[in-house]
């Protein structure tokens, strides 16, 4: 049975205790053990992360007193560059969905938290944490190079030169973007004739642009605007239905 480290952050001590109780008392049912830490402020949680603590899951209240749960999520993704910790937001309100998009949360649960809704979110997180890795293969100077898809931010094409922009490097070679797309998983989406982006590396989106995790801004062409919006909303719809 795997053990997962969980940070529970809510300024209501009763909510923290209830979530911790669900995790501890139902570990056999859900098929996992949990090492839970409780925080009552976003500042305390961030300080713990800064001091070297790492977590598989953050269960975060959005309406914290000073630093909100969204602020904590942005710190984790943008400042700490952590994209593997799964964030589950909780709130008494249902109006936050699009505000949470840039933080890439695993789920959004409405209080009071039920065992069923929390279990569904955690099980989806188990699949993401433990899922087999997707790889992308490109031929550079007659040599095949294998790249983990989670490291790719986007692919671009300019005069038949493909650029695979990763977190730490950019790989260039000759090819066709349409052909390269055939081996990409479904969380990659085309937003322009010359650009295919990794939705898991998306920091922010506007009506006609996206900003990736490396702070690069890429334009969304009119041709792909509707399909991009459909892809974004289908991801949220799937998340809400499963939750």
Backbone torsions as a table, in degrees:
resi	resn	phi	psi	omega
1	UNK	NA	123.2	-178.6
2	UNK	-72.3	148.8	175.5
3	UNK	-110.2	130.6	-178.6
4	UNK	-117.1	137.7	179.0
5	UNK	-91.2	126.8	-173.7
6	UNK	-125.3	133.8	171.1
7	UNK	-106.6	124.0	177.2
8	UNK	-106.5	122.8	-176.4
9	UNK	-129.6	110.6	179.2
10	UNK	-154.6	139.7	-179.3
11	UNK	-80.3	-0.5	173.5
12	UNK	-101.7	111.5	-175.6
13	UNK	-60.9	-34.4	-179.9
14	UNK	-63.5	-40.8	178.3
15	UNK	-62.7	-43.7	178.3
16	UNK	-59.4	-45.0	-178.8
17	UNK	-65.5	-38.4	-180.0
18	UNK	-65.7	-43.0	179.3
19	UNK	-65.5	-44.4	179.1
20	UNK	-61.6	-39.4	179.4
21	UNK	-63.6	-42.4	177.8
22	UNK	-59.5	-44.0	-178.2
23	UNK	-64.7	-46.5	-174.9
24	UNK	-71.1	-45.2	-173.4
25	UNK	-77.0	-15.1	-175.9
26	UNK	-119.0	21.1	-177.2
27	UNK	-61.8	-37.4	179.1
28	UNK	-66.1	-41.5	-178.6
29	UNK	-65.2	-40.7	-177.5
30	UNK	-86.6	-14.3	175.4
31	UNK	81.3	31.1	179.9
32	UNK	-157.3	155.1	173.8
33	UNK	-103.4	152.6	-177.4
34	UNK	-129.5	132.2	172.6
35	UNK	-104.7	99.9	-170.6
36	UNK	-102.4	139.1	171.7
37	UNK	-120.2	140.9	-178.0
38	UNK	-109.1	135.4	175.9
39	UNK	-130.6	143.8	-178.6
40	UNK	-106.7	-5.0	176.3
41	UNK	-139.3	152.6	175.8
42	UNK	-65.1	-34.6	-179.9
43	UNK	-62.2	-40.9	-179.6
44	UNK	-65.9	-39.2	178.6
45	UNK	-66.1	-44.7	179.3
46	UNK	-62.5	-39.7	178.6
47	UNK	-62.2	-38.8	177.6
48	UNK	-63.1	-42.1	179.1
49	UNK	-66.5	-41.6	178.9
50	UNK	-62.4	-30.9	-179.5
51	UNK	-83.3	2.6	173.4
52	UNK	111.1	-3.4	178.8
53	UNK	-71.1	142.3	176.9
54	UNK	-129.9	151.0	-174.8
55	UNK	-136.0	147.3	173.3
56	UNK	-79.3	-36.2	-179.7
57	UNK	-133.8	141.5	165.5
58	UNK	-114.0	125.3	173.3
59	UNK	-106.7	104.7	-164.9
60	UNK	-117.3	127.7	168.7
61	UNK	-73.8	141.2	179.6
62	UNK	-79.2	-43.2	-173.9
63	UNK	-90.3	64.4	174.1
64	UNK	-78.9	161.6	-169.8
65	UNK	-58.2	-57.9	-177.2
66	UNK	-109.0	-67.7	177.1
67	UNK	-86.1	117.5	-175.5
68	UNK	-73.8	166.4	175.9
69	UNK	-62.3	-32.1	176.7
70	UNK	-65.7	-40.1	177.3
71	UNK	-61.9	-40.6	178.3
72	UNK	-63.3	-43.8	178.9
73	UNK	-61.8	-41.5	178.8
74	UNK	-65.6	-37.7	176.2
75	UNK	-60.6	-45.7	-177.6
76	UNK	-61.7	-46.4	-175.7
77	UNK	-78.8	-44.3	-170.6
78	UNK	-91.6	-43.4	-178.0
79	UNK	-86.9	-46.8	-177.6
80	UNK	-83.1	-13.5	-179.8
81	UNK	56.1	37.3	-179.5
82	UNK	-101.2	114.0	-179.1
83	UNK	-116.5	5.1	-178.4
84	UNK	-100.3	-26.4	177.6
85	UNK	-67.8	130.7	-178.4
86	UNK	-89.2	127.1	-177.4
87	UNK	-104.8	125.7	173.3
88	UNK	-113.1	114.1	179.0
89	UNK	-89.2	145.1	174.9
90	UNK	-129.0	146.4	-179.3
91	UNK	-163.0	158.0	174.5
92	UNK	-86.3	-5.4	-179.6
93	UNK	-113.9	156.4	-177.6
94	UNK	-110.7	16.4	-169.1
95	UNK	-104.0	18.8	-172.4
96	UNK	-103.5	-3.8	-166.9
97	UNK	-47.0	-57.0	-174.9
98	UNK	-71.5	-27.3	177.7
99	UNK	-66.1	-24.0	-177.1
100	UNK	-87.1	-7.4	-169.9
101	UNK	-57.4	-45.5	-175.0
102	UNK	-66.0	-19.0	-179.0
103	UNK	-86.7	-11.8	178.9
104	UNK	54.5	58.6	-179.5
105	UNK	-74.4	158.2	175.1
106	UNK	-74.0	-40.9	-177.4
107	UNK	-161.4	167.3	177.5
108	UNK	-133.2	115.8	-176.1
109	UNK	-113.3	139.8	179.7
110	UNK	-95.7	132.5	177.8
111	UNK	-67.8	150.7	-3.7
112	UNK	-72.9	142.5	-177.1
113	UNK	-74.1	130.1	176.8
114	UNK	-101.9	156.7	177.3
115	UNK	-58.3	-43.0	-176.1
116	UNK	-61.8	-46.9	-177.6
117	UNK	-67.5	-38.7	179.2
118	UNK	-68.4	-41.0	179.1
119	UNK	-61.3	-43.6	-179.6
120	UNK	-61.3	-42.6	179.6
121	UNK	-65.4	-45.1	-179.1
122	UNK	-64.0	-41.9	-179.4
123	UNK	-63.8	-37.1	175.8
124	UNK	-65.7	-36.6	176.6
125	UNK	-65.1	-39.2	177.2
126	UNK	-58.0	-41.7	-178.6
127	UNK	-64.8	-41.1	-179.3
128	UNK	-68.3	-44.6	-178.8
129	UNK	-64.7	-38.6	-174.4
130	UNK	-102.9	3.4	-174.9
131	UNK	-68.7	154.2	177.9
132	UNK	-66.1	145.5	-174.0
133	UNK	-81.3	140.9	175.5
134	UNK	-88.9	141.6	-179.7
135	UNK	-126.6	150.6	177.9
136	UNK	-120.1	131.6	-178.0
137	UNK	-114.1	127.8	177.1
138	UNK	-129.0	152.1	-177.5
139	UNK	-102.9	110.7	-178.2
140	UNK	-115.8	114.6	180.0
141	UNK	52.2	48.4	177.1
142	UNK	66.0	19.4	177.6
143	UNK	-126.2	128.8	178.6
144	UNK	-77.2	128.8	177.9
145	UNK	-117.1	129.4	-179.7
146	UNK	-102.1	128.5	-177.8
147	UNK	-123.5	135.8	173.9
148	UNK	-70.0	128.5	-177.5
149	UNK	-61.9	-28.2	-179.6
150	UNK	-68.2	-18.0	179.3
151	UNK	-89.1	-9.9	-177.4
152	UNK	-87.1	129.2	174.5
153	UNK	-87.5	-48.8	178.3
154	UNK	-164.4	165.7	172.4
155	UNK	-116.5	140.8	175.9
156	UNK	-131.9	159.0	-179.1
157	UNK	-132.8	132.7	178.4
158	UNK	-144.7	109.1	-179.5
159	UNK	54.0	48.6	176.9
160	UNK	70.4	6.1	173.8
161	UNK	-96.7	118.0	177.7
162	UNK	-89.0	131.5	173.7
163	UNK	-114.1	120.1	175.3
164	UNK	-100.0	105.5	-175.5
165	UNK	-92.1	114.8	-178.5
166	UNK	-107.9	178.4	-179.5
167	UNK	-62.1	-38.3	-172.8
168	UNK	-116.1	-5.9	-177.4
169	UNK	-160.5	165.3	173.8
170	UNK	-124.1	128.3	-178.5
171	UNK	-110.9	130.0	-177.4
172	UNK	-121.2	144.0	178.6
173	UNK	-165.5	169.0	179.1
174	UNK	-84.9	137.7	178.5
175	UNK	175.2	-177.4	177.6
176	UNK	-114.2	130.9	-178.2
177	UNK	-60.9	-38.0	-179.5
178	UNK	-62.1	-34.7	178.4
179	UNK	-74.7	-39.3	-178.6
180	UNK	-66.5	-31.7	-179.2
181	UNK	-62.8	-25.5	-176.0
182	UNK	-64.2	-24.3	-178.8
183	UNK	-102.9	5.4	179.9
184	UNK	-89.3	142.9	176.6
185	UNK	-68.3	169.7	-170.0
186	UNK	-73.8	-3.5	175.6
187	UNK	-88.2	7.8	168.8
188	UNK	-99.7	138.2	-177.1
189	UNK	-140.1	141.7	179.2
190	UNK	-84.4	131.2	180.0
191	UNK	-119.7	-3.3	-176.4
192	UNK	-163.3	156.9	177.3
193	UNK	-54.5	-27.5	-174.2
194	UNK	-110.1	4.7	-175.3
195	UNK	-138.5	134.3	171.0
196	UNK	-127.1	125.1	-174.7
197	UNK	-112.7	156.1	174.1
198	UNK	-90.4	113.4	-178.2
199	UNK	-61.9	-25.6	178.5
200	UNK	-75.4	-9.9	178.1
201	UNK	-111.3	17.7	-178.3
202	UNK	-88.1	125.4	-178.9
203	UNK	-92.2	-40.2	-176.2
204	UNK	-159.1	149.8	175.6
205	UNK	-134.8	143.0	174.8
206	UNK	-116.5	-168.0	-178.5
207	UNK	-68.6	-31.6	-177.1
208	UNK	-135.3	22.5	179.0
209	UNK	-157.8	162.9	170.8
210	UNK	-130.9	154.7	172.8
211	UNK	-121.1	124.9	-177.2
212	UNK	-88.3	174.5	-176.3
213	UNK	-65.8	-15.5	175.6
214	UNK	-94.1	11.4	178.4
215	UNK	72.3	10.9	174.0
216	UNK	-77.8	137.6	177.4
217	UNK	-101.5	132.6	-179.1
218	UNK	-127.0	135.5	-178.9
219	UNK	-77.3	144.0	172.3
220	UNK	-98.4	121.8	-179.9
221	UNK	-78.3	156.3	-179.7
222	UNK	-58.3	-35.0	-178.0
223	UNK	-58.7	-35.3	-174.5
224	UNK	-108.8	2.1	-175.1
225	UNK	-60.8	-46.6	-177.0
226	UNK	-67.7	-42.6	-179.1
227	UNK	-67.0	-33.5	177.0
228	UNK	-65.8	-46.3	178.8
229	UNK	-61.0	-41.9	179.1
230	UNK	-60.6	-40.3	-179.6
231	UNK	-65.0	-43.4	-179.8
232	UNK	-62.4	-48.5	-177.2
233	UNK	-70.3	-30.6	177.7
234	UNK	-67.5	-34.4	176.3
235	UNK	-64.5	-43.5	179.0
236	UNK	-68.1	-39.2	179.6
237	UNK	-63.1	-42.4	178.7
238	UNK	-62.3	-42.4	-179.8
239	UNK	-63.1	-43.7	-178.2
240	UNK	-68.0	-39.4	-179.4
241	UNK	-66.7	-39.9	-179.5
242	UNK	-72.8	-27.6	-179.9
243	UNK	-79.3	NA	NA
